[in-house]
Amino acid sequence: MLRLSRPNGAFGRSPFSRPWSIVIDGKVLGSISPRESIDVPVDSGPHDLQLRSRSYLKSPKLAFDAAPGRVSAVSCRARGRQPFVVQRTVATLIASVFSHEIWITLDHVEDDDTAAAPIQSPGGTSATSVATRRSTGSFSTQLAGMPRSPRRDGAEHEAALVVEGLTKHFGARTAFADVSFEVDYGEVFGFLGPNGAGKTTTVRTLGTLIAPTSGSATVAGIPLTPENGVEIRQRISIMPEAPGLYLRLTVTENLEYFAGLYGLSHSAPRINDALEAVNLLDRADDLCGGLSKGLRQRVGLARTLLSDPKVMFLDEPTSGLDPVAALEVHNLIIGLRGRGVTIFLTTHRLDEAEKLCDRVAILNTTLRTVGRPNELREQLFKSALVVKTLTPLADPAGLFTGISGVESWFADDAASYVVTVSDPRTVAPSVTRGLVGAGADVLSIGEAHHSLEDVYLELIDEDVEARRP
């Protein structure tokens, strides 16, 4: 096992602010970003390691031996570190004309004789094995068998997103106000609300596309400030509702263009993996203009995977998709969660949120609630039993009020009753015995289940989009 760490940070828009390709024995096996540590599985025996930012900006080759049960630790850094010294930088630039291997240095760190344990990157996220970044078969099937990265619960760990009192005004109109929440690493966090509630504006704000009016946030371990915008964007990806593809370019050409914007060198393996992840390898050479909306949406998802983001913002990723295409997107999201990728999902589809999300937040300009769907149901609705009989009960009031643990009841229709109880598991047998004793022909008795839609409708009671500013 090779344990590779990159402790130093980025330098604005320089090549050193981008991920560096990890080249072992001449093969690109992944990449490493600033302030990240990665475990790279390698076969036993001697190997050569090299880091590349561009084909002409790289490190010298470093030889290391891999042995079973041992971890070869290597640290990499940019040679031209801060503080910035003009004379030294100019000398390095001149020297680089004759040697391209002076920009990145590699140093052996002490070897660990034990098996590789999970490591934490300085940003607080669990380090990801490079092997998990490369797709070798059905993406969702492959990821389903991988161990899930540790969740970031507990005060001692830094969250993927920390939002405190965030507010955005557009003139006299408030997009969202005083929004506060945290999102753990490896969590799928659902962001729900009606049209005009501020969901997309929140994504644009956290993605550094627009500045908040007030409040603060930390995104992927970096404070949300104008000067940190470039570094934040290197750790996240955003997929808007409309993918924004160039329709006269092929699928591969679109991804090559965006890989260039990400500053990714030797992007072909990443593009191939991203297309395989969304099951589009067979359409790689098709023009995007000839693809259906569902296929374009999948190309957009492939684009978000190119930079290997720590946090993915997906804004209505299944909007307008048919059930089969939507299911494929769902499986992809489940697979990404298994890898430990944090996903911030805005959606109008409540069944989708209930299926995919660990927790949900409901926004209606202000944040109405945050929690797990089951917790929200328990907070808003009392436990109840649904009783259905073949014919109406002769005296339902006398029957239900005489049973211990029954708090109230009402008739849902002529032969159906909703009985509010203190604890369904202990009260249901008593209700059953009471019905049998009363000679009722019982068709069914079951616990009432409230959907996330019930929770949503209970909390959202106005049309903010149509409201006057």
C-alpha positions, 0 to 999 in steps of 0.5 A, a space after each residue: 500500500 502507498 500512502 500519499 499525502 499533499 500537505 501544502 495548499 494551493 496558489 490561486 489559479 496556478 497549476 499547483 491549485 489543481 489536482 495532480 495526477 498520480 503516475 505509478 510505473 507509467 500509468 495514471 492511477 488517480 489524482 490528489 488535491 491540495 491538503 489531501 491524503 490518499 491510500 493507493 493499493 499497489 502490488 508487492 514489489 518495486 515501483 516508480 512514483 511520479 506526480 504531474 500537474 501538466 505534462 511539462 510540470 512534474 516531479 522526478 521519479 521516486 522508487 519505493 518497494 511495496 510489501 504485504 502488510 506495510 505502508 510506504 508513505 510519501 509526501 508531495 509538495 510544490 517546490 515554489 512554496 509561500 512566501 513568494 520570492 520573485 527572484 527564486 520563482 524567476 530562477 525556477 521558471 528559467 530552470 524549468 525550460 531545461 528540466 520539467 521535473 523541478 516543480 514537484 518534490 517527493 519525499 519518503 516518510 517513515 514506513 508503517 509496518 501495520 496494515 493501512 488504516 483509514 486516514 483522515 485528510 486535513 479537511 476532515 474527510 476520510 481519505 479515499 482509496 484511488 482504487 475506488 475512483 476507477 470504475 471496472 464494471 457496473 458502477 452501482 454494482 461495484 460501489 454497492 460492495 464497498 465499505 461506506 466511509 465513516 460518517 462525520 458525527 460528533 463535535 470533534 469532526 468537521 462537517 462537510 457543510 456548516 451554514 450559520 445564519 445565511 441570508 440573501 436579499 435581491 433588493 427588497 426581495 428575500 431569497 432566503 433568510 437566517 438559514 442554519 444547518 450542518 451536513 456530514 461527510 458521506 451524507 445525502 442531504 435533501 433540500 426541499 421546498 416550493 418554487 421560489 423558496 430559495 433552494 437554487 439560490 442557496 446552492 448558488 451561494 454555497 457554490 461561490 457563484 453569488 455572494 451572501 448578504 449576511 451570515 457565514 458558511 464553511 464548504 468542504 472545510 473552507 470558509 465561504 469568502 470571496 478569496 477562497 472561491 477558487 479553492 472551494 470550487 476545486 473541492 465541489 461540483 454543481 449540476 444545475 437543472 439544465 446541464 448546459 452542454 454544447 449541443 454541437 459537440 460530442 459527449 466526449 468533446 463536452 467532457 474534454 472541454 470541462 476537464 480543461 476548465 477543471 485543469 485536469 491533465 491526462 483526462 481520458 481515463 477520468 472521462 472514460 470512468 465518468 461515462 462508464 459510471 453513468 452508462 454512456 460509454 456507447 454514446 461517447 461519440 454522439 452529438 449532445 444535440 441528438 440525445 434525449 433529455 434523460 441522456 443529457 442529464 446523465 452527461 451532466 452527471 458525468 461532468 460532475 464526477 470529473 473533478 472527484 469532488 468532496 461535495 456534489 450539489 445536484 439541483 433537481 437531477 431527475 427533473 423531466 426524466 422518465 421512471 427508468 432514467 430517474 432510477 438510474 440516477 438514483 442508483 448512481 447517487 446511492 453508489 456515490 454515497 457509498 463512496 463517502 461523497 457528500 451530496 446536497 440534493 434539491 428536489 421537488 420529488 418527495 418520494 425521491 427524497 424519502 428514498 435517497 436522503 439521510 436527512 432533509 431540510 424543508 425551506 420556505 424562504 426560512 428553514 422550517 425543519 431539518 431531520 431524518 424523515 422518520 424523526 420528522 414524522 414522529 415530531 409532527 404526527 401522533 402514533 395511530 392504528 388504522 382499523 378496517 372492518 367488513 361492516 361498520 361497528 355498532 358502538 365504536 365510541 364505547 369500544 375504543 374509549 374503553 381500551 387502555 392506551 387509546 387517546 382518541 379515534 375518528 371514523 375515516 369512512 363507514 367501516 374504517 377507523 383511525 385510532 390514536 394510541 400511545 404505543 402501537 406495539 402494546 395497544 394493537 393487541 388490546 384493540 384486536 381483542 376488543 374488536 373480536 370480543 365485540 363480534 366485529 369482522 376485522 379486515 385489517 389492523 395496521 399502524 398508520 404511516 405518514 409519508 414525507 409528503 404529509 410532513 412537507 404539506 404540514 410545514 409548507 402552507 403558502 405559495 412564496 413564488 406568487 407572493 408580493 415582495 
